[in-house]
Structures are given as structure tokens and as C-alpha cells.
């Protein structure tokens, strides 16, 4: 259906036999449009964690379901989306993937989420949502391991206002991630998320720290 190659490898967007639209990076399943409850729950958990989620940053555009769920909340005035793969942005702008980019509240920054977060003003964000991998144990790119380190999580906390919330998605339980979030934020809420993935029952996780 669509294919692109960047310096990080190959992106493939394909229509499966069951009709679902699926995204793979270097052969690794990232997401599809059949089971989107985890992406939507990521947004719901982030929104429920703060009383005023006016300005939010999302790491990872994907197929747009996390951003779409955020935009359903009228309190959200601005969503900055960090996406490292320009092809994903181009496919969405071209209509290959249903777009969330025509909403005036959405601004896309093409680049590494670490650089995009670092470029934000201190205390400028009400929420940061990280959904750039299948979690710290199933990386899309090896370099992304730094995203789950206390160093980068500390930068995230610096960019959050008082009462702001960091929310991190993982396809598996990660004691290391929980420890890092707890060390930086002084606490970590863990929410297991049961999902059905291509007929299989899976349990995913959302990790959250408040500033």
C-alpha cells in the first residue's frame, strides 16, 4: 500500500487480509487500525491525570489514534506531535492514512522526540505522552532506549508545569521503566491494559508520573 526507506530503515503500511491497516518498521509490527483501544486509553489516562490539559506533547504520530483521542477533549487547545519519520506525516497529509493534521490545534515537529521535548519551554506543557516504541523492551530503533532513561525523563519533568503529567506506553511490564519514572517524579502509577491483538489476548501497560 505504501513503503518508504529512511536512514533508520524501512517503513511499510499494508492492508492485511482481514482488512486492517497495519504499520511495520523494519519488519516489526508497530500498530494497526483494528485494535486502537490502547492508543485511546493512553490519551484517556493522560487527560484524567491533570485538571487542565491545555497544551500536550505526543511522542509518535503513528496512525493518529492517540492524537485523535486527545482532540475529542475540548480542554485540549494545542497538541505538539513529534514524529521522526517524515513518511508517516506525508502519508497522513496525502490521505493514505486518515488525517488528524487538519485540526488547527495540531502542530507536527518532524524529528527525534528528545529534541522536540528539549526545545519546549520549561513548564510549558500540561502533558507529555510517549508512544514511540512497543516499550523499552521492544524498541523500534535501538537509539530509543535513551527515551526511557532517567536523564530524558528528567528533561520531560522540567518541561511540565506544576500538576503536569508524563504518560508512557509499553507493550510489556517494565520494572526498569517504573523505577526510572519513580526516581524522577517521586512516584509511578502503572495501569495494565487488556487488549485483543489479531485474535490474541495481550496485556499492555501505561506508566505515569506527575510533576
Backbone bond lengths (Angstrom), bond angles and torsions (degrees), N, CA, C in turn:
res aa  C-N    CA-C-N  psi(-1)  N-CA   C-N-CA  omega(-1)  CA-C   N-CA-C  phi
1 X - - - 1.467 - - 1.523 110.99 -
2 X 1.355 116.08 -48.95 1.464 120.44 174.66 1.520 107.78 -155.42
3 X 1.332 115.14 144.95 1.457 120.85 -177.49 1.519 108.86 -147.91
4 X 1.326 116.44 143.27 1.461 121.48 177.68 1.515 108.91 -149.28
5 X 1.320 115.35 154.65 1.460 121.30 177.56 1.524 107.73 -126.72
6 X 1.325 115.98 128.38 1.461 121.46 175.40 1.515 108.19 -119.16
7 X 1.325 117.01 -176.72 1.466 120.16 178.05 1.515 111.92 -65.29
8 X 1.316 117.28 -14.58 1.467 121.07 179.53 1.528 112.61 -94.47
9 X 1.344 116.64 -10.47 1.455 119.35 177.91 1.521 112.50 132.52
10 X 1.327 115.04 -153.78 1.465 121.90 -171.61 1.527 112.06 -103.94
11 X 1.334 115.34 133.56 1.457 122.34 171.97 1.521 108.11 -110.68
12 X 1.325 116.02 133.50 1.456 120.94 179.09 1.519 109.02 -130.41
13 X 1.314 115.60 128.01 1.448 122.84 172.86 1.521 106.36 -111.71
14 X 1.333 117.00 117.80 1.464 118.75 -175.00 1.522 111.03 -135.00
15 X 1.339 114.37 155.69 1.453 121.40 175.47 1.517 108.12 -98.01
16 X 1.342 116.29 114.56 1.459 120.76 -178.57 1.520 111.81 -73.28
17 X 1.306 114.67 169.78 1.461 120.39 179.40 1.507 113.27 -62.42
18 X 1.355 116.97 -26.91 1.463 119.86 178.68 1.523 112.49 -85.85
19 X 1.352 116.43 5.87 1.458 121.27 177.68 1.508 115.36 90.94
20 X 1.333 118.01 -7.40 1.458 121.16 -177.84 1.524 110.88 -76.42
21 X 1.321 115.40 145.59 1.454 122.20 173.56 1.522 107.63 -88.58
22 X 1.333 116.60 125.57 1.466 121.26 -173.26 1.518 110.79 -125.04
23 X 1.336 115.95 139.11 1.458 122.33 176.68 1.521 109.01 -110.95
24 X 1.353 115.15 129.08 1.463 121.33 175.09 1.520 109.28 -127.01
25 X 1.340 115.86 143.49 1.457 122.01 176.70 1.519 107.70 -123.21
26 X 1.324 115.86 119.77 1.471 121.19 -176.49 1.528 111.47 51.10
27 X 1.335 114.66 40.83 1.459 120.87 177.56 1.506 115.18 80.89
28 X 1.333 118.00 -5.27 1.466 122.18 -177.73 1.530 109.55 -93.66
29 X 1.330 116.19 127.31 1.462 120.59 176.01 1.522 109.78 -61.62
30 X 1.338 115.75 129.72 1.464 120.61 178.11 1.522 110.67 -109.34
31 X 1.328 116.69 -49.49 1.464 120.50 -179.31 1.515 109.74 -169.41
32 X 1.346 114.80 167.64 1.465 120.62 171.23 1.522 108.34 -142.50
33 X 1.328 116.46 178.13 1.459 119.91 -179.66 1.521 112.15 -101.22
34 X 1.334 117.00 11.91 1.457 120.93 177.48 1.527 110.87 -87.63
35 X 1.334 116.38 -42.74 1.459 121.19 179.86 1.525 108.29 -118.96
36 X 1.323 114.80 99.96 1.472 120.17 -175.14 1.524 112.44 -115.46
37 X 1.321 117.20 6.24 1.464 119.55 -175.21 1.524 111.88 -63.57
38 X 1.333 117.28 -31.69 1.465 118.99 -178.61 1.521 111.19 -68.79
39 X 1.357 116.66 -41.60 1.458 119.81 178.14 1.529 110.68 -64.65
40 X 1.337 115.26 -40.48 1.457 119.23 -179.67 1.527 110.99 -69.38
41 X 1.326 116.94 -37.81 1.449 119.73 178.65 1.517 111.20 -66.79
42 X 1.336 116.97 -35.41 1.460 120.37 175.78 1.520 109.89 -55.10
43 X 1.330 116.00 -45.44 1.462 120.14 178.30 1.516 111.14 -66.03
44 X 1.335 117.18 -43.04 1.463 120.61 -178.09 1.522 111.40 -62.28
45 X 1.344 116.73 -42.78 1.466 120.40 179.62 1.524 110.16 -63.64
46 X 1.332 115.83 -42.71 1.467 119.54 179.47 1.521 111.31 -63.65
47 X 1.330 116.75 -42.65 1.459 120.65 -178.32 1.521 111.77 -67.68
48 X 1.318 116.36 -35.65 1.467 119.11 -178.54 1.521 112.42 -75.79
49 X 1.338 116.68 -14.80 1.458 120.26 -176.33 1.505 114.48 -82.67
50 X 1.336 117.44 -11.29 1.463 119.97 -178.43 1.518 109.78 -138.44
51 X 1.317 116.68 142.68 1.459 121.35 -175.82 1.526 112.26 -74.96
52 X 1.332 117.02 -21.72 1.466 120.18 -175.82 1.527 110.60 -137.61
53 X 1.343 117.45 77.34 1.467 120.49 -178.30 1.528 111.91 -83.00
54 X 1.317 116.55 63.93 1.458 120.32 -174.40 1.527 112.24 -75.12
55 X 1.338 117.27 -45.14 1.465 120.77 -176.59 1.517 109.01 -124.48
56 X 1.319 115.72 119.16 1.462 122.23 -172.25 1.522 109.70 -128.05
57 X 1.327 115.98 143.34 1.462 121.03 174.46 1.524 108.76 -115.24
58 X 1.338 115.65 133.21 1.457 122.09 179.47 1.517 109.15 -115.73
59 X 1.323 116.50 124.75 1.453 121.13 173.86 1.518 109.51 -91.86
60 X 1.326 116.51 106.64 1.458 122.06 179.83 1.514 112.13 109.86
61 X 1.346 117.47 111.96 1.461 121.79 177.60 1.521 111.20 -79.81
62 X 1.350 116.28 -44.31 1.459 119.87 -178.62 1.510 111.95 55.06
63 X 1.320 117.21 -133.74 1.459 122.43 177.49 1.527 111.59 -95.16
64 X 1.319 116.89 5.94 1.456 120.96 169.87 1.523 116.57 92.69
65 X 1.325 118.52 4.12 1.465 119.03 -172.48 1.526 113.45 -72.67
66 X 1.321 117.99 -34.69 1.462 119.55 176.77 1.521 110.36 -66.28
67 X 1.324 116.17 -44.91 1.469 120.34 178.88 1.533 110.13 -63.45
68 X 1.317 116.68 -42.50 1.466 120.40 -179.30 1.534 110.77 -60.55
69 X 1.337 116.20 -41.14 1.462 119.65 179.05 1.528 111.39 -66.06
70 X 1.324 117.30 -37.57 1.465 120.50 177.05 1.522 111.12 -63.15
71 X 1.320 116.42 -41.39 1.457 120.57 -175.08 1.528 112.92 -69.43
72 X 1.321 117.23 -16.99 1.464 120.19 176.90 1.524 111.89 -70.66
73 X 1.324 116.36 -17.08 1.466 121.36 179.86 1.531 108.84 -90.93
74 X 1.316 116.71 117.40 1.473 121.10 -175.72 1.519 112.62 -66.27
75 X 1.329 118.05 -15.89 1.467 120.36 178.30 1.524 112.04 -73.03
76 X 1.330 116.37 -20.34 1.468 120.95 -178.16 1.522 109.03 -79.03
77 X 1.322 116.17 117.04 1.466 121.98 -177.69 1.522 112.74 -101.84
78 X 1.347 116.41 -22.81 1.466 119.50 -176.27 1.521 109.02 -152.60
79 X 1.336 115.97 133.03 1.459 122.14 175.63 1.528 108.03 -126.63
80 X 1.332 115.74 115.77 1.460 121.28 173.30 1.521 107.10 -94.85
81 X 1.329 116.55 125.27 1.460 121.17 -178.92 1.525 109.08 -111.80
82 X 1.323 116.38 121.43 1.464 121.35 175.66 1.526 108.24 -97.23
83 X 1.316 117.05 119.43 1.469 121.57 178.98 1.524 109.04 -134.45
84 X 1.323 116.03 121.49 1.461 120.26 -174.78 1.529 112.73 -78.46
85 X 1.334 117.12 -22.21 1.467 120.17 -176.53 1.524 110.86 -100.52
86 X 1.329 117.56 108.91 1.468 119.49 -179.18 1.527 112.89 -61.39
87 X 1.331 117.99 -27.56 1.464 119.87 -178.91 1.524 111.44 -61.64
88 X 1.337 117.28 -38.01 1.465 119.91 179.13 1.528 110.94 -61.99
89 X 1.324 115.78 -40.81 1.454 119.98 178.13 1.529 110.03 -66.76
90 X 1.314 116.90 -43.08 1.463 121.29 179.96 1.522 111.48 -63.40
91 X 1.333 117.22 -42.45 1.464 120.16 179.30 1.523 111.21 -62.45
92 X 1.322 116.52 -38.11 1.459 119.48 179.56 1.527 110.86 -70.98
93 X 1.318 116.74 -41.61 1.466 119.38 178.93 1.526 111.15 -65.07
94 X 1.331 117.22 -31.03 1.465 121.64 -179.28 1.523 112.47 -83.36
95 X 1.327 117.52 -6.46 1.453 120.03 179.28 1.511 114.47 86.24
96 X 1.335 117.83 5.63 1.464 120.46 175.61 1.528 109.35 -64.02
97 X 1.332 115.39 -36.40 1.456 123.76 173.71 1.521 107.35 -116.88
98 X 1.346 118.86 135.07 1.471 119.86 177.63 1.530 110.81 -51.11
99 X 1.333 115.36 129.71 1.459 119.72 -167.60 1.519 113.47 -91.11
100 X 1.333 115.03 144.56 1.464 122.13 167.64 1.526 109.76 -112.52
101 X 1.329 115.97 3.23 1.460 120.73 -171.77 1.524 113.43 -85.39
102 X 1.341 116.62 -8.02 1.459 118.49 179.14 1.525 111.96 -85.81
103 X 1.322 117.25 -4.52 1.463 120.62 175.23 1.528 107.82 -76.21
104 X 1.328 118.44 127.27 1.476 120.62 -176.43 1.532 113.84 -64.49
105 X 1.307 117.57 -13.27 1.470 120.29 178.67 1.524 112.20 -79.43
106 X 1.345 117.57 -11.80 1.457 121.56 -173.33 1.528 110.77 -98.79
107 X 1.327 115.53 130.21 1.463 122.88 172.97 1.522 107.41 -124.48
108 X 1.338 117.15 127.34 1.458 121.40 -179.99 1.522 109.76 -101.97
109 X 1.317 115.53 130.49 1.458 121.80 173.14 1.525 107.45 -113.32
110 X 1.323 116.88 113.03 1.457 120.47 179.81 1.520 108.41 -82.44
111 X 1.326 116.31 112.17 1.457 120.42 -177.98 1.516 110.49 165.29
112 X 1.314 115.94 175.12 1.451 122.69 178.34 1.524 109.33 -65.00
113 X 1.325 116.57 135.09 1.462 120.26 -177.05 1.523 111.69 -59.82
114 X 1.328 117.92 -29.89 1.462 119.52 179.33 1.519 110.96 -63.93
115 X 1.324 116.43 -40.73 1.462 120.21 179.12 1.524 111.07 -71.42
116 X 1.319 116.53 -38.07 1.466 120.08 -179.21 1.526 110.46 -66.27
117 X 1.328 116.53 -43.46 1.471 119.94 177.74 1.529 110.20 -63.92
118 X 1.334 116.95 -44.29 1.460 120.79 -178.10 1.523 111.83 -61.70
119 X 1.338 117.21 -27.75 1.460 121.25 -178.21 1.528 113.11 -78.66
120 X 1.329 117.23 -10.15 1.463 119.99 179.83 1.522 109.93 -78.12
121 X 1.311 115.86 154.67 1.455 120.09 177.60 1.521 111.46 -70.36
122 X 1.312 117.00 149.78 1.457 120.42 175.97 1.531 109.48 -61.26
123 X 1.332 115.81 131.51 1.460 120.55 179.78 1.512 114.23 70.31
124 X 1.338 117.70 18.08 1.465 120.75 -174.23 1.523 113.98 -87.70
125 X 1.334 117.57 -14.04 1.457 120.85 -171.47 1.522 111.51 -115.49
126 X 1.330 114.82 144.59 1.462 120.85 173.84 1.521 111.23 -90.81
127 X 1.316 116.51 -23.46 1.448 119.96 -179.67 1.512 111.58 -156.80
128 X 1.337 116.27 146.36 1.459 123.07 171.84 1.521 106.90 -127.46
129 X 1.329 116.76 126.43 1.456 122.76 179.18 1.514 108.39 -116.67
130 X 1.317 117.19 123.95 1.463 121.49 -178.79 1.521 110.00 -110.66
131 X 1.333 115.97 113.75 1.462 122.51 180.00 1.523 107.91 -140.52
132 X 1.330 115.90 57.58 1.467 120.49 -173.63 1.523 112.91 -101.28
133 X 1.326 117.25 -10.17 1.466 122.13 -179.11 1.523 108.69 -138.23
134 X 1.341 115.70 -170.66 1.455 120.84 165.38 1.526 109.78 -90.88
135 X 1.326 116.19 20.44 1.455 121.70 -179.89 1.514 111.39 110.80
136 X 1.331 117.78 172.80 1.466 121.16 -175.03 1.530 113.76 -65.72
137 X 1.328 117.68 -20.19 1.463 120.13 -179.14 1.521 113.39 -96.16
138 X 1.335 116.89 -6.08 1.471 121.57 179.86 1.526 108.39 -137.72
139 X 1.323 115.56 72.90 1.454 121.76 -172.73 1.517 111.50 -76.23
140 X 1.325 116.17 139.85 1.463 120.82 170.35 1.519 109.42 -71.05
141 X 1.344 116.39 -42.67 1.459 122.59 174.81 1.529 107.79 -128.03
142 X 1.320 117.19 137.69 1.461 120.71 -177.48 1.522 112.52 -58.33
143 X 1.350 115.78 -33.39 1.460 120.18 -178.37 1.530 111.97 -63.07
144 X 1.328 116.50 -19.00 1.461 119.88 -177.72 1.519 113.56 -71.13
145 X 1.328 117.43 -7.64 1.464 118.90 179.09 1.525 111.54 -57.08
146 X 1.337 116.15 -30.83 1.468 120.22 -179.53 1.525 112.43 -65.89
147 X 1.327 116.87 -22.54 1.460 120.37 -179.41 1.528 111.30 -63.79
148 X 1.320 116.21 -29.26 1.461 120.64 -175.16 1.531 112.44 -98.09
149 X 1.316 116.11 9.08 1.464 120.54 -179.62 1.527 110.54 -86.45
150 X 1.320 115.54 158.96 1.463 120.01 179.18 1.528 111.69 -62.92
151 X 1.347 116.85 -28.41 1.459 119.75 178.98 1.512 111.96 -60.49
152 X 1.336 117.10 -52.30 1.468 119.85 -179.97 1.517 111.55 -71.62
153 X 1.320 117.37 -37.12 1.466 119.18 177.66 1.524 110.40 -61.18
154 X 1.342 116.24 -32.91 1.459 120.02 175.71 1.518 111.90 -65.00
155 X 1.335 117.18 -37.94 1.465 121.11 175.99 1.521 109.35 -63.58
156 X 1.335 116.46 -41.90 1.464 120.50 178.42 1.525 110.73 -58.02
157 X 1.319 116.44 -45.28 1.464 119.18 -179.28 1.524 110.91 -62.38
158 X 1.322 116.34 -37.41 1.467 120.41 179.81 1.527 110.93 -63.14
159 X 1.316 117.36 -32.52 1.464 121.31 -176.92 1.524 112.88 -84.50
160 X 1.333 116.70 -12.43 1.454 120.61 179.09 1.523 110.83 -86.66
161 X 1.307 116.35 141.96 1.462 120.52 172.85 1.522 108.64 -73.01
162 X 1.321 117.18 168.55 1.459 121.06 173.75 1.524 108.25 -60.83
163 X 1.315 116.64 127.69 1.456 120.95 -176.20 1.517 113.52 91.93
164 X 1.340 117.17 -4.46 1.457 120.63 177.67 1.522 111.62 -74.68
165 X 1.336 116.08 165.35 1.459 120.79 -172.12 1.528 111.21 -135.24
166 X 1.320 115.55 135.26 1.463 122.68 170.04 1.525 107.96 -99.72
167 X 1.341 117.01 131.97 1.455 122.38 179.70 1.514 108.60 -129.23
168 X 1.336 117.24 126.86 1.465 122.50 -174.65 1.519 109.89 -124.38
169 X 1.322 115.60 132.95 1.462 122.75 -179.18 1.528 110.70 -96.12
170 X 1.339 117.25 141.21 1.468 121.47 176.25 1.521 109.46 -147.24
171 X 1.327 116.30 139.24 1.460 120.55 178.77 1.522 112.09 -82.99
172 X 1.327 117.53 -2.14 1.464 120.95 177.33 1.519 109.16 -146.56
173 X 1.319 116.06 159.33 1.461 120.21 175.72 1.517 109.27 -66.06
174 X 1.327 116.86 137.48 1.459 121.33 -178.56 1.519 109.47 -135.84
175 X 1.312 116.22 102.64 1.466 119.59 178.04 1.528 110.93 -65.92
176 X 1.345 116.55 -31.73 1.463 120.01 179.09 1.531 110.70 -65.44
177 X 1.332 116.51 -42.38 1.463 119.89 178.76 1.525 109.97 -66.23
178 X 1.309 116.93 -44.03 1.465 119.92 178.51 1.524 110.71 -59.01
179 X 1.320 116.59 -42.34 1.465 120.77 179.60 1.522 111.18 -64.03
180 X 1.349 116.34 -42.06 1.465 120.24 -179.31 1.521 111.31 -65.76
181 X 1.338 117.11 -44.34 1.463 120.17 178.51 1.519 110.64 -62.77
182 X 1.329 116.21 -42.32 1.462 120.33 -179.61 1.534 111.20 -64.09
183 X 1.337 115.96 -38.85 1.465 119.91 -178.84 1.521 111.55 -66.09
184 X 1.326 116.61 -37.55 1.466 120.93 -176.19 1.524 111.91 -82.32
185 X 1.340 116.43 -40.62 1.467 120.59 -172.29 1.531 113.20 -103.41
186 X 1.334 117.13 -7.77 1.450 119.54 -179.47 1.509 114.00 83.55
187 X 1.317 117.18 1.12 1.455 122.43 178.32 1.508 109.38 -176.33
188 X 1.341 116.48 161.23 1.461 120.85 179.21 1.522 109.06 -149.41
189 X 1.330 116.61 120.16 1.460 121.96 174.38 1.521 108.37 -92.69
190 X 1.326 117.16 130.20 1.460 122.55 -179.15 1.525 108.94 -114.55
191 X 1.348 116.36 124.45 1.463 121.42 -179.54 1.521 110.18 -117.84
192 X 1.349 119.13 107.85 1.465 120.80 174.08 1.531 109.87 -69.16
193 X 1.333 116.37 141.81 1.459 121.66 -177.63 1.530 109.17 -127.04
194 X 1.336 119.42 106.35 1.463 119.89 176.35 1.530 110.52 -75.92
195 X 1.318 117.31 130.66 1.463 122.63 178.13 1.526 109.05 -137.34
196 X 1.325 114.88 159.95 1.456 120.75 173.75 1.518 107.56 -109.66
197 X 1.323 117.23 119.30 1.455 122.64 -175.55 1.520 108.97 -118.36
198 X 1.354 115.75 109.58 1.460 122.01 -179.31 1.527 111.05 49.78
199 X 1.333 115.26 45.93 1.451 120.71 176.58 1.509 115.39 86.12
200 X 1.331 117.84 -4.33 1.459 121.60 -178.87 1.527 110.16 -106.14
201 X 1.317 115.99 139.94 1.462 120.36 174.16 1.522 108.95 -80.75
202 X 1.330 116.67 124.43 1.453 122.34 -179.84 1.528 108.90 -126.72
203 X 1.321 115.39 159.03 1.457 120.93 176.38 1.518 108.03 -124.49
204 X 1.333 116.14 114.94 1.445 122.51 177.74 1.524 109.35 -104.62
205 X 1.337 116.23 174.15 1.457 120.03 -173.15 1.519 111.60 -138.89
206 X 1.333 115.55 145.72 1.460 123.02 173.04 1.527 107.91 -121.52
207 X 1.339 115.89 127.83 1.472 122.48 179.60 1.525 108.67 -110.52
208 X 1.318 116.50 136.73 1.461 119.65 -173.25 1.528 111.25 -139.85
209 X 1.343 114.33 135.51 1.456 121.56 175.77 1.516 109.60 -131.11
210 X 1.319 117.05 137.97 1.451 121.57 -178.67 1.521 111.92 -109.10
211 X 1.337 115.32 141.37 1.468 119.71 -178.71 1.523 111.44 -87.75
